[in-house]
Amino acid sequence: MEAFNIRPQEVIIAVETKGGAERTARLAELAQGMPERADLFAQLVAKYDAMQAAHTAQLADVEAKLSNEYDALKLKIDATNLRANQLEVSLEKPADQRKADLDAAKTAGGALPARAKAIDDFVTAFDAYHGLKGALDDAAELKRNLQGSGVLEFHIALSSADSLSRDTYERLVKQLHTKGPRAQAGDELAWFQLDRPESYHSYPLPESFNDKQYILCWITPEKSVVNGPGLPRWAMEKAMSQQDLSGGKVVAFQLDATGGKLFQEFTGANLKKPLSAILDRKIISVATIQSAIGSNGQISGDYSTEDLKLSRQHLQRRQLAGSVGR
């Protein structure tokens, strides 16, 4: 949903620093097809231009009045946004009030199908793991997990089997410490934070940055699976605790049809390589791909009961589709 939100300052800059077709185009971009926003922006433009005209004509009283009206309009910009915490309040209400609030949210600012779908996806995610509240430390953790939905990636982690030159590795280490973990133009690898560094025992060893531990993962298309513009959309349908054939504890998951096809191809091409499951740029698991994965698979490894619980909750809370072996 955040993709449909705007920063008031972006609108104000467009109104006050641009003109003509350039201003019209920028405000149309920020309106994102929402009639309510477009109407508000038109009012802002008209009020600001009138205020500037009054200033030029040295009509101080008129300018002061228009300035107050313009400031009042600016305060309405943020009201066109819809944030996760607002929806959470509605989702906790009785069924009839909840439905009314959701219907109003979907039509607020003008019916926008993409925004309505984002709201529906949020509601589905909320309902799917609403029952997990008792297992969470507190309501604030649930809120953080809900707001972090959607940023899911899978990447092959760098391993000692990869032919990466020492110079390249040292350049990337220096880049981490000077520019942070984000990949730079032309990079084939990027740094990702380990969510539980104490459970990672592979080589190369993690690098420390700002008291957090990072490892390198490949970001090239053949070694990555992401959701993004122009790419096939996929999702996890469910995740659960199970036992494997030897009686070991695993987290089993089921992907939708699109996810199953993508993972069959991706994992089949990267057998015996370390697969990292990444949420909000944090690695929640790294394990070796033992066989090609279709729609059903499992995360296995040296899990304690608590590790297993955390991994399953990660999957369920954030709709994670993922990981290693069948």
N, C-alpha and C positions, 0 to 999 in steps of 0.2 A: 504493500500500500504506500510505502514511503516514496515510491517512484512517482506517485501522483501528487505529492506535496511540493510546495514551493516555499522559498524563503522570501519574506516581505521585502527585504533589501534588494533582491533581484528585480522586483517589480518597480520599486522606487527609482532605482538606477535607470531602468529603461524609460520611465516616464520623464525623469528630470534631465537626463544626459543625451538622449537620442531624439531624433526628430523625423518627420515624414515617414517614408516607406520603411526605413530601418526600425523606427519605434513601433510601427504597426506590426511588422513581422515578428519582432522580439516579443511583444505582448501577446500575439496570437500563439506563439510557441509556449509561453508560460501559461496561457489559458488552458492548453491541452484539450481543446474542444468542449470545455465546460461553459455553457451560456451564462451562468451566474458570474463566473470569473470574468468573462469577456465584457459583460455589462458593467461590472465594478471597475475594470481597467479603463473602460471608456469614460466613466464618471471621473476617475482620477485624472485622466488626460485633460478633459474639459475643465476641471477645477484648477489644475495646475497652470494650464495655458491662460485661463482667465486671471489667475493670481499674478502671473508674470506681466500680463497686459496692464493690470491695475498698478503694478509697481512702476512700469515704464511711464504710465500716465500720472504717476505721483498721487494716486488716490489712496492715501494711507488707510482711511477707514474701510474702504472696500477691500483693500488688500488684506487687512487684518481679519475681516469677516471670512473671506475666501480661504485664508490660511487655516483658520479654525476648522472650517468645513473639510478642507483637504486632509488635515491631520485626522479627523474623525473617519474619513474614508480609508486612510492607511491602516487604521486599526482593524478594519474588516478583512484585510487580505488573509491573515492567518486563519480566520474563521472558515475559509474555503478548504482548508486542509482537514484530513481525517487521520488521526493517529491511533496506534494500537491501544493505548490506555483508555481512549474514549470508547472504543468498541468493547473492551473488556467490561466496562461498567454496564453497558447494555446487555451483554451476554449473561450477566449475573442476575438479571431481572426475571420476574415471572414470564412464562411463555408468551402471553398476549402482549405485554409491554415490550418484551425482547423483539418480537416480530415487528411491531410498529416502529421501533427504533431502527432496526435493520432495513426495513423498507424505506424509511426516511433517509438513512445514510446512503442507500444506493441511488436515490434520486436527487440528493442534495447537489446543487450546482448544475443540475441538468443531467439527464440519463447518459452515462458514459459506460458502455459495455465492459471495457477493460477494467475500469475501476470497480464496477459491480462484481466482476469475476474475482478480483483480488480480495474483495470483502468476503465473498463466498468461500474462497480458499482459506482465508483466515479463520472463519467460523468452523469450517470442517476440521482444521488443525486443532482449534481450541477444544471442540467437542471430543475429538479423538483421544486426547490425553488429559481431559478435565479430571478423569478419575485418578490420575497420578498425583493429584495435589497432596494427598496424604503422605506420599513417599518423598515429597520435596521438603527441603529445610523450612521454607516459608513461602508466602504468596509472592514475595518480591522475586524469588528465583523463577517462579512460573512466568511472571511478567517479562523478565529478561529473556527467557527461552522463547516466548511467543514473539517478542519483538525481533529476535534474531532469525526468524524463519526465512527459508528460501535460499540462503547463501551456502550452497552445498557443492562440493567438488570432489573428484577422485583423481589422484595423480600417482604415477609410479615414482617411488622415492629413489633418490640416488643411492647406489650401493657400490661396494668394492668391485663388483663385476663390470661396472660401466667404465668405458675408456674416456675418462675425463682427465685432461692434463693438469698437472700440479699448478701451473701458472693460472689456468682458468679458475681452479678451485680457490686459489689464494686471492685472485681478483674479486671473486664473489664474496669471500669472507670480508675483505676490505670494504666492499660495497655495502654489506650488511651493517658494518660499524660506522660508516660515514653517511649513508643515505637511507638506512632502514631496510626492512624486508621486502618492500615492493620491487618487482622486476623492472628493469630498465629496458629501453628499446633494444631489440636484437637478442635479448637473453633467452636461452632455452631452458633455464632452471630458475626457480624462485624459492625464497626462504619462507617456511611456514612454521608457526609456533606449535610446539608440542603441548597438548592439553595436560598430559600426565607424563612428564619427562622421566620420572622414576621407573616407568614401565618400558622404556625404550633402551635396548641394549645392542643396537646394530652399529655397523661402521659404514660411513664416517660418523664419528661422534658428534653430538649436537654442539652448536656454537651458541655462546651466551651473548645476549643483547638486551640492555635495559632490564637485567635480572630475569629474563625469560630465555627459554631454550628453543633453538630453531634448527631445523634440518632442511636440506635442499630436496626439492621435488621437480621432476620434469614437467614443463608446461606446454610441450609440443603436442599437436593434435593426436598423434598416434599413441601418446602416453598420458592422455588426459581424458576425462569425461566430465563435462560441465553442462549446466543449463544456462542458456543465454540467447540473445537475439540471433535469429537465423538458424538456430540449432533445434533438433527434435526435442520436445518436452517429454520428460519421464518422471516417475515418482515411485516411492515405496508404498505398497498397499498395506503391509503389516510387518511387525517384528515381535518376536516372542522368545522366551527361554526354552531350550530343549537340551537333549543329550545326544551326543554323536554315537556311532556304532560301538566305540570303546567305553562308553559311559561317561565321557568327559562333558563338561558344561560348555554350551555354545549359545550364541545369539543367532537365531534363524530369522531370515527375512524373505519377503516376497515382493518382487517388482511388478510393475504393470507391463503390458505387452511391449511397449516401446523400450522401456528400461531393460527388459529381458533380452531383446534383440541387440541393443547397444552393448550390453555387458557380455553377451556371448562372443561378439566380435572383439571387443576390447581385451577381455581376459584371455581369450584364446590366443591373441597375438602377444601376450605378455606373461606367459607361463613361467613360474619359478622366480618371478620378480616381486619385489615388495610393493604392495598396494597401500596407499595411505588414504584414509577416509577423512575428509576435511570439512568442518563446519565453521562458518564465519572466520575463515583463515586459521583455524586451530585444528591440528591433527588429533582425532580422537582414537584412531587405531592404525597400526601398521602391521600387516601380516602378509605372508607369501601366498601368491596365487597358486594353488595346487592343481586346479583344473579349470576349464572354461565354465563360466557361470551363466546360466540362463535366467529365468524368472525367479528361481529359488536358490538360495545359497545360505551360507552361515559365516559368522566371524568366530574363529576359534583361536586358541593360544593359551598362554600361561595365565589363565584368569582365576582370581580368587572369587568368592561369592560376591563381594562388594564390587569388584571389577565388572563382573557379569551384569550386576544390577545397573551400574552406571552406564555400561555400553548399551543395554536395552533401552534405558530411559533416554539416552542421547538419540537413539534411532526413533523412538516413538514420539518424543517431544518435538523434534525438528523434521519429521518425515524423512529420515535418512534412508536412502537406498544403498545397501552396500556390501560387501567386501569379499571375503576370500574362500575359495574351495567349496565343494558341494558335499 
